[in-house]
Amino acid sequence: MKYSSDGELVWQRSYDAGIAAVWSALEDQGDGSLLLAGPSDENSGTDFTMDLVMLRTDRDGAAATPVSLGQVENRGVVRMRALPDGTGVLYSTKNSAVPHPGFGVTSAILDPAGRVMGGRNLNASRVFDVTSDGGIVSVGVPVGEGVNGYDSEIFLGPHPYTGLRALRFDAGGNLVWNRPLFSPGTLHEVKRVIQTSDGGYAVLGTT
């Protein structure tokens, strides 16, 4: 549903094909269209992932054909941002690597027509956010020895890693730094990370 600034209903639509839920939404400031990202309504994917689709609507809410982006983690995180030449989509992934599952973040770029122009995989945790310069910051714990991936939770029992790490990527997806996260007490799981107005970062977690 879309409402005007004075609370009047402008239009209401139902999307019953192509997308099962909306995990992230973005308005195109140029033409007023909406970009909706979420899992496909088809039974596809794996035990760990679902097909992620992008649905573009016009300014009146009429939808075009969904565009497939790739595999998103079940109950994962999706972020969208406007770029000078299109839209950037960031989403968390997971696979069934042995002996430890592989986690990561995929970055995809779409042109104004909705075509996927490129992307890359980042070795980061599902807890991430976009920074002011177009990069990303992420906080997580390495999954296991020899595994390129970061989880958001430290599991109980034997584990080669007991501390979380903060990672910073530039706009091109290159790792800028990877530092241990200092925290008083025992931080068990990280929930959210954001960039603050002074250029630093705030981390929310549970003990």
Sequence and secondary structure as in RCSB ss.txt:
>XXXX:A:sequence
MKYSSDGELVWQRSYDAGIAAVWSALEDQGDGSLLLAGPSDENSGTDFTMDLVMLRTDRDGAAATPVSLGQVENR
GVVRMRALPDGTGVLYSTKNSAVPHPGFGVTSAILDPAGRVMGGRNLNASRVFDVTSDGGIVSVGVPVGEGVNGY
DSEIFLGPHPYTGLRALRFDAGGNLVWNRPLFSPGTLHEVKRVIQTSDGGYAVLGTT
>XXXX:A:secstr
 EE TTS EEE     SSBS  SEEEE TTT  EEEEEEBSSS S SSEEEEEEEEE TT  B   EEEEEEETT
  EEEEEETTEEEEEEEEEE  SSS EEEEEEEEE TTS EEEEEEE   S EEE TTS EEEEEEE STT   E
ESB  SSS S  S EEEEE TTS EEEEEE   SS   EEEEEEE TTS EEEEEE 
